[in-house]
Amino acid sequence: MEPWRFWIPSVISHVFWYRKKAFQLKEDTYADWVLFAVQAGSFRYRIGEASGEAGFGDAVLCPPGVAFEREVIEPVTFHFYTIGWERSMEEAVELSRGAGDSAAEVKLKESAGAARGLRGSGGDMQPDELSVAESTSELVFSSKMMPVHLSWLDHNRLSSTYFYMEQLARLRPGEPKRAQWNHFLHDLWQLYGMEQEVARQTREQQEQDPLMQEAERWLRQQAFGPILLKELSARLGLSPVQLTRQFHAACGATPMDYLTSLRIQKAKALLLETDMTLEQIAEQCGYENGFYLSRMFSKTMKVSPSRYRSMHRL
């Protein structure tokens, strides 16, 4: 199990930034851990040896005392979290049981920063020095074990979470809402952990099923044109039922659900980034007409395309 799973983020502060065109500081160093969770737009970053781009579906996690270089690519809307870390007792108990201990034998030392999580400032120990002792093993907190770039695949779920986060940010902005921001932060973290576990299992299954790797590649290449699953199943030498069953086992979704997620994600981007009509967007996304796109979009997102556009374009 990845070491980061033994820790849960805890919010210190939260700020919502809407369509920021440029960062005031192209490089900054923070006293605490920070998380930039991107709701729209994109930016480049470099944190230590890690670098890349982050857009919707991504977040960037920076440890204290490390230079965070960043540059806006497209006006970026994001949630800026300052966070600490708390130990996950459930995961610690699971590790202990795996080592042959009972839950009662798991004893964790308290640290100076426990009230606000592990932090780079305050307390006598730095994150890389802090350890948690168990009866037969030791959990060591290190900034190196935390991912720098986080990505989520369930964009529909993520869009819904960000929608409510934005509403909370706009609702009486000056009022403290730490419990609510903790709720959303934990939701993002748990979703990331769950998707990582599913991805691990999927990779293991795909290694045993190269046909489904080919099926996924084909669907991505053909996603925005007319698609007949009979053509794909014939290409792979499978019946449509066999294709659906094997694809779901390997990828966690049916071929049609996978195809729909690709099309709806593109439709969302076009709704927010262009002034195209629904008919034009439908054509770009592989749907016959705007009416059918609207039906599929509303079914998937629980909101109409026009409503989605008006909610997210100010």
N, C-alpha and C positions, 0 to 999 in steps of 0.2 A: 504494500500500500504506500502511495506517495506520502512523504512526511508532512506536506502542507495540510493533509486531511485531518491532522491532529489539532488544528488550530482554527478558531472562528474569529472573524473580524468584529470589532466593536467600535461603533461610531464615536468620534470625539467632536467632529463638526461636519457640517454639510453646506455647500453653496451651489446653487443652480445657475449656470451660465447659459444665456441664449444667444445663438448665432454670433459668437465671438470672432471677430475678423482677424485679430492678432493677439498674441500674448504680450503683455507689458514687458515681461522679462523672457528673453529667448533661452535663458538658462537660470535655474533656481535650485537651491538645496533646502530641504525641509528638515525640521527637528523631529517630525513624526512621519509615520507611513502615510502616503497619499495614494488615492485611487481616482483616476480620471475615467469615468464611465461614459462613453460617447453615445448620445441619443441621435445626433444627426451631424452631417459634415465630416471632416477628417483632419488629421494632423500627423506630421512626422515627429518621431521622437528618438532620443538616444539616452539610455540609462546604463552607465558603465559600458560593458561590452555589447549590450543588447540594443538593437535599433530596429526600426520598421515604421509602418504606418498604421493608424488606428482610425476606424470609422464605425458606423452603426454596427452593433454586434460585437464590438471590441471594448476592452478596458485596459488601462495601463496602470501597473502597480509599482510604485517607487519607494524603496526603503529610506529611512532617515540617513542624512549625512552623505548621500550620493547625488552627484550633479544630474539634474533632469533637464535635458535639452529638448526643445519642442518648437515646431513651426507650423502654423495653420496652413492647410492646403485649400480647404473649402470652409467657409464660416461654420464654426463648430459649436454645437449645443451639447453640453455635457454636465454631468453631476460630479462635483469636486468633493470627495470625501477625505477627511483626515481621520485615520483609524489607529486603533491599538489591536492587540491580539489576546484572546482568551483560550485556554485549553479546552478541547472537546473531551468531556469526561466519557462519553459513550465510546469514542474511538480509543481512548486510553484503556478502558475496560476490555474492549475487543482485543487490543494488542496483548494485554496481560493474559487474557484467557488463551490466546494463541500460544503464549509462552508457557502455559501450564499453571498460571496463577488463578486464584478466585477473585471475583470482583472486590471482595472485602480486603484483599491483600494489596490493592492498588492504592498507593499513598503518594500524593503529589505535594511537593514543596510549594509554599506560597512565595510569591516574589514581590519586590518593592513596587512594581508597576501593575499589580494585579487588578486594582480598582479600575484602571483605564486601559488595561491590556498592556502588552510589552511595548515599550517606547524607546526611542533613541535618546531621549532626554528625560531627566528625572530618575531617581533611583541610582543605585551604585553600579549596575551591570548593563552593558550594551547587549543588543539582541543576539549577537553571535556568541556571547558568553553565558547566556542564560540557559539552564538545563532543568529538566523535570525528572526526578528520580522515581523509578518504580522498583518493585521488589526484585525483579530479574532482568530488567532492561531499562534503558534511559532514553527519554525523548529530548532531543536537543533542538532548541529554536535557533535557526540561522536564516539570515536574509537570503542566503544562496538557495534555500530550498523552496522559496516562494516564487511562483511564476511572475514574470514581468508583464507578459502579454496574455490577457485572458480573452477568449472568444466564446460566444454562445451561438448555437445552431438553431435553436427554437426562436426564430425572430418574431413569430406571432405572440408567444408568451412574453418575450422581452418588450415588444411594442406596448403591450398592455401594462406591464410593470412601469415602463417609462412614462406612459400617459398619466398614471396615478401619481407617480413621483413629481411630475411637472405640476399637476393640480395642487398637490400638497405644498410645493414650493411657492406657488402663486397665492395660496390661501393664507392670509395674514402673515406676510413674509417675516416680520420681526419676532413672531412668537416661537419659543423653543418647541421643538417637536422631536426630541432625541429618540423617544421610544418608537415613533413611526419610522424615522430614518434608519434605526437599527433593524426594524422589520424588513424594510426594502433591501438593506445591505445583506442581511442574512438570506433573503430570498435569492438575490443574485449569486451569492456564494454557494448556496446549496444547489441551485440550478447548474452552476458551472461544474461542481463536483459530480453531480448526477450524469451530466453529459460526458464528462471525462471517463466515467466508468462505463457508460454505454459505448463510447468510442473505443475504449480498450477491448471490450467484448466484441465489438463489430470488427476491429482489426484482426482479432484472432479468428473470427468466423470467415472473414474475407480471405485470409491467408489459405484457408481450406476450400474456398469457393471462388476461384478466379473468374468464373462466369459472371458472378454478381458484380465484380469490379468492372467488367466490360459493360454490363448492363447500366451501371451508374454513369460511366463515362459517356455512353451513347445517349442517355437521357439528358445529361448536361449539354451535350453538343446539339441535340435536336429540340431542346425544351421549348423554344419560342416559335416553332413551326408546327405544321400538322403532324401529329404523331398517332400511329396505330400500334398498340401494344402487341397485336398479332404479328406485326412485322418484326418487332424486337424478339418475341418468343421464338419465331421461326429462325431468326438469325442465330439464336443461341441453341437451337435444337430442342426447345422445351415447349410444352403446352402452355397456354395462358395461365392455367391454374398452377402449374408447377413454377412458372416465373414469379407469380404473385407470392406464393408460399416461400420460395427460396429467397426472394428479394427482401421480404419482410423479416425473415430470420437473420439475414446478413446486415441489413441497413436500418432496421427498426421501423420501417414504414412500407406501405404498399407502393408499387411503381407509380400509381396515379396520385397518391398523397404526396409522394416525393416530387413529382412533376408539378403539382399544384403549388407546393411551397416555393419552388423556384419561380414560377410565374407570378405569384402574389407578391413575392419580394421585389421583383422587377417593377410590378405595377405600383407598389408603394413608393419606390424611388422616383418613378415618372410622375406620380401625382404631386410629390413634394418639390421636385426639381425642375419641372417643365409646366407649361400652360396647355399641354395637349388635351384634346377632348377625350372623353371616355372611349369613343370609337377608335380614335387614333392609338390610344394606349392598348386597347384590346388587340389591335392588329400587331403591335410591337411585342405583345406577350403571348401570342399564339392562340387567342380566342377569336371565335367567329364574329362576335359583335359586342358592343358595349353592354347590352342587356345581360348577356351570359357572363361577362366579366363581373358586372355588378353583383350578380347572384352569387358567384363563387367567392368574390371578395367579401361580401356581407356574411356569407356562411363561415368563412375562415376567420375573419377579423371581428365579427360581431358588430360591425359598423359599416355603413355604406361608403363607397369611394368618395362621394362628395363631402360627406361628414368627416371622413378621415382627413381629407385635404384641408377643410376649413379649421379643424382642430389643431393641425400641426403647422399651418402656414399663417403667420401673423403679419 
